Amino acid sequence: MSPFRSNIRRKIRLKKKEYPDESEYRAALAVTQHQLGHMLRHADEATAAFTVSSELLKELNEETPQNMVYVKQLAHNYSHLGRLLYDVGKTEEAHETYRASVQLIGEPG
């Protein structure tokens, strides 16, 4: 695991301890990580940011499955993560991630 990824995960664990019941805070952190994934130029760092965002959104979705905002954000995040994985040659992981996105929102059409 890269130092960047380790540092991000450590910070998230600390913040989750400070604000364990603040779903709005965790949702904002997930969005921030998603946006960071777009800005990072190195694939491993961008993947780490999208992965952290996905983990946070997955937790929020499990806690409140009726909140469609989290479902849509998670599906959107999986889509971007899948594209990034595909671009770096991790096609099987990319396909799994795309399938997870489709499973959340259903087949188009």
Backbone bond lengths (Angstrom), bond angles and torsions (degrees), N, CA, C in turn:
res aa  C-N    CA-C-N  psi(-1)  N-CA   C-N-CA  omega(-1)  CA-C   N-CA-C  phi
1 M - - - 1.448 - - 1.532 108.18 -
2 S 1.326 115.66 134.98 1.460 120.07 -178.48 1.530 110.71 -69.27
3 P 1.335 116.91 155.04 1.471 119.74 177.13 1.529 111.93 -58.87
4 F 1.319 116.86 -36.46 1.464 120.95 178.54 1.529 110.19 -59.76
5 R 1.315 115.20 -50.01 1.459 120.61 -178.47 1.531 110.89 -62.81
6 S 1.316 116.35 -43.52 1.469 120.56 179.12 1.521 111.14 -60.18
7 N 1.326 116.07 -42.82 1.458 120.99 -179.40 1.531 111.11 -64.72
8 I 1.315 116.77 -43.84 1.464 120.71 178.87 1.525 110.27 -61.38
9 R 1.313 116.66 -46.72 1.469 120.13 -179.42 1.530 111.19 -62.33
10 R 1.325 116.59 -39.77 1.467 120.42 178.91 1.521 110.17 -62.89
11 K 1.321 116.95 -45.53 1.463 120.74 -179.90 1.526 111.51 -62.84
12 I 1.301 116.75 -39.52 1.462 119.85 179.22 1.519 110.76 -65.91
13 R 1.328 117.12 -42.33 1.473 119.87 177.59 1.522 110.83 -59.32
14 L 1.335 116.37 -42.32 1.466 120.08 179.49 1.523 111.13 -63.94
15 K 1.316 117.11 -44.69 1.465 120.52 -179.33 1.524 111.25 -67.12
16 K 1.325 117.14 -36.27 1.459 119.61 177.53 1.523 110.85 -64.53
17 K 1.323 116.82 -32.52 1.464 119.89 176.75 1.525 110.62 -70.65
18 E 1.331 116.16 -37.29 1.465 120.23 179.51 1.526 111.66 -69.89
19 Y 1.323 116.37 -38.96 1.468 121.79 -174.58 1.534 110.89 -129.51
20 P 1.323 117.65 61.56 1.468 119.16 -173.92 1.525 114.79 -65.35
21 D 1.315 117.55 -26.18 1.463 120.40 -176.48 1.522 113.42 -104.77
22 E 1.300 117.07 7.79 1.465 121.18 -177.08 1.528 110.36 -94.04
23 S 1.322 116.59 85.41 1.464 119.66 -179.07 1.527 111.62 -64.68
24 E 1.330 117.36 -32.94 1.463 119.84 178.73 1.528 110.87 -63.53
25 Y 1.324 115.73 -38.96 1.462 119.76 178.57 1.530 110.10 -64.38
26 R 1.318 116.54 -46.28 1.465 119.95 -179.31 1.524 111.10 -65.94
27 A 1.324 117.38 -35.63 1.460 120.31 177.21 1.525 110.51 -65.19
28 A 1.321 116.95 -42.70 1.467 120.44 177.61 1.525 110.80 -64.07
29 L 1.312 116.90 -38.80 1.461 120.81 177.52 1.527 110.42 -64.24
30 A 1.323 117.17 -39.17 1.464 121.02 177.91 1.524 110.95 -63.09
31 V 1.327 116.92 -43.65 1.466 121.00 178.33 1.527 110.32 -63.67
32 T 1.320 116.85 -41.72 1.466 121.04 178.39 1.521 110.70 -61.10
33 Q 1.323 117.13 -43.50 1.463 120.61 178.65 1.526 110.73 -64.05
34 H 1.328 116.70 -38.33 1.464 120.99 177.82 1.534 109.95 -61.66
35 Q 1.324 116.00 -47.09 1.462 120.12 179.51 1.524 111.16 -64.51
36 L 1.317 116.63 -38.04 1.457 120.94 176.87 1.523 110.32 -61.50
37 G 1.324 116.69 -39.28 1.462 120.69 177.53 1.516 112.27 -57.63
38 H 1.325 117.07 -35.99 1.464 120.81 177.23 1.527 112.03 -69.61
39 M 1.314 116.95 -33.23 1.463 121.05 -174.08 1.526 113.72 -83.80
40 L 1.312 117.59 -26.38 1.458 120.34 -175.52 1.521 110.85 -72.44
41 R 1.308 115.75 139.81 1.459 120.55 -176.37 1.527 112.94 -92.18
42 H 1.309 117.91 -23.28 1.460 120.83 -179.22 1.519 109.18 -91.85
43 A 1.316 115.28 130.77 1.462 120.49 -174.83 1.523 112.61 -58.40
44 D 1.338 117.32 -39.86 1.466 118.23 -177.82 1.521 111.66 -66.95
45 E 1.320 117.53 -37.09 1.462 120.60 178.84 1.525 111.06 -71.47
46 A 1.331 116.63 -40.87 1.464 120.09 177.96 1.527 110.17 -64.56
47 T 1.329 116.27 -41.60 1.464 120.25 177.43 1.521 110.50 -60.56
48 A 1.324 116.37 -41.91 1.469 120.52 178.81 1.523 110.75 -60.99
49 A 1.327 117.18 -44.06 1.466 120.65 -179.16 1.529 111.02 -64.70
50 F 1.339 117.27 -45.48 1.465 120.24 178.11 1.530 111.16 -64.23
51 T 1.326 116.56 -36.11 1.464 120.46 179.36 1.522 111.02 -66.35
52 V 1.324 116.63 -44.02 1.472 120.30 177.87 1.526 109.78 -61.50
53 S 1.321 116.16 -44.50 1.461 120.32 178.34 1.526 110.43 -59.42
54 S 1.323 116.36 -44.07 1.469 120.62 179.57 1.520 111.70 -62.04
55 E 1.320 116.44 -42.42 1.470 120.32 -179.66 1.528 111.22 -62.76
56 L 1.325 116.45 -43.93 1.465 120.21 178.69 1.528 111.15 -63.72
57 L 1.322 116.09 -45.99 1.462 119.71 -179.00 1.527 111.75 -66.87
58 K 1.320 116.93 -35.12 1.467 120.05 177.32 1.530 110.37 -63.43
59 E 1.329 116.74 -43.24 1.470 120.51 176.76 1.526 110.84 -60.47
60 L 1.335 116.19 -46.95 1.466 120.36 -179.71 1.522 110.92 -62.41
61 N 1.321 116.30 -40.21 1.459 120.90 179.19 1.525 111.25 -65.13
62 E 1.324 117.08 -38.29 1.467 120.36 178.08 1.531 111.36 -68.42
63 E 1.330 116.34 -34.84 1.466 120.68 179.78 1.524 112.17 -73.21
64 T 1.322 116.37 -37.61 1.466 121.06 -177.46 1.533 109.65 -135.63
65 P 1.332 117.68 73.12 1.464 120.49 -176.06 1.529 113.86 -63.52
66 Q 1.316 117.30 -18.18 1.458 120.72 178.92 1.529 112.27 -77.78
67 N 1.325 118.13 -12.49 1.463 121.75 -179.30 1.528 109.07 -83.52
68 M 1.320 115.90 99.10 1.462 120.92 -176.19 1.524 113.00 -68.63
69 V 1.312 117.96 -19.64 1.469 120.09 176.73 1.520 109.55 -61.50
70 Y 1.326 117.07 -45.05 1.462 120.40 179.68 1.523 111.25 -66.41
71 V 1.321 116.82 -37.98 1.466 120.85 178.99 1.528 109.79 -62.27
72 K 1.327 116.76 -47.77 1.468 120.85 -179.61 1.523 111.57 -64.84
73 Q 1.329 116.65 -41.73 1.464 119.36 178.97 1.524 111.15 -64.15
74 L 1.319 117.20 -40.19 1.457 120.59 179.31 1.529 110.51 -65.70
75 A 1.318 117.35 -44.06 1.466 120.60 177.84 1.526 110.72 -61.56
76 H 1.314 116.80 -43.27 1.469 122.11 178.18 1.529 110.18 -61.69
77 N 1.306 116.40 -43.66 1.458 121.37 -179.80 1.530 110.74 -63.99
78 Y 1.337 116.61 -44.17 1.467 120.42 177.53 1.527 110.78 -59.45
79 S 1.324 116.63 -37.64 1.460 120.48 179.18 1.530 111.21 -61.26
80 H 1.316 116.63 -46.24 1.468 120.20 178.86 1.526 111.60 -67.29
81 L 1.309 116.79 -40.95 1.458 120.42 178.42 1.529 110.08 -63.38
82 G 1.323 116.87 -41.63 1.462 120.70 177.62 1.515 112.35 -60.51
83 R 1.317 116.21 -42.58 1.471 119.44 178.91 1.525 110.71 -63.43
84 L 1.314 116.74 -43.78 1.464 120.90 179.39 1.531 110.44 -61.88
85 L 1.319 116.95 -45.29 1.464 120.63 179.13 1.528 110.77 -61.79
86 Y 1.322 116.65 -40.44 1.464 120.66 178.29 1.527 110.68 -63.68
87 D 1.326 116.24 -43.21 1.469 121.09 -178.83 1.522 113.05 -61.88
88 V 1.334 117.60 -29.03 1.471 120.02 -179.81 1.529 111.83 -97.16
89 G 1.329 116.34 11.15 1.455 120.23 173.90 1.514 116.17 88.18
90 K 1.318 117.73 9.49 1.470 121.06 178.70 1.526 108.19 -95.41
91 T 1.339 114.86 68.49 1.461 119.66 -170.57 1.526 113.46 -66.21
92 E 1.322 118.19 -39.97 1.471 119.05 -179.31 1.528 110.82 -65.03
93 E 1.335 116.62 -43.52 1.470 119.83 176.94 1.523 110.51 -63.12
94 A 1.335 115.74 -39.00 1.463 120.13 178.67 1.524 110.49 -61.83
95 H 1.328 116.91 -45.57 1.465 120.22 179.99 1.526 111.32 -62.86
96 E 1.319 117.29 -40.54 1.469 120.49 177.63 1.528 110.99 -62.06
97 T 1.322 115.57 -41.04 1.464 120.49 -179.66 1.523 110.86 -67.93
98 Y 1.339 116.89 -42.44 1.465 120.06 175.81 1.527 110.94 -61.14
99 R 1.334 116.81 -42.14 1.468 120.26 178.88 1.531 111.01 -60.89
100 A 1.325 116.51 -39.69 1.470 120.21 178.06 1.524 110.43 -62.51
101 S 1.330 116.67 -39.17 1.460 120.96 178.58 1.525 110.62 -63.59
102 V 1.319 116.02 -47.81 1.465 120.46 -179.30 1.522 110.96 -64.52
103 Q 1.319 117.07 -38.13 1.462 120.68 179.33 1.535 110.93 -61.31
104 L 1.320 116.89 -35.25 1.464 120.24 179.93 1.523 112.79 -70.05
105 I 1.327 116.33 -41.00 1.470 119.25 -172.91 1.522 113.98 -110.29
106 G 1.316 117.57 -9.98 1.458 121.08 179.35 1.518 111.96 91.53
107 E 1.323 114.79 166.10 1.462 121.76 179.10 1.528 110.05 -69.06
108 P 1.350 117.30 141.75 1.469 118.97 176.15 1.527 110.71 -68.23
109 G 1.323 114.48 154.43 1.450 119.86 173.72 1.448 112.47 95.42
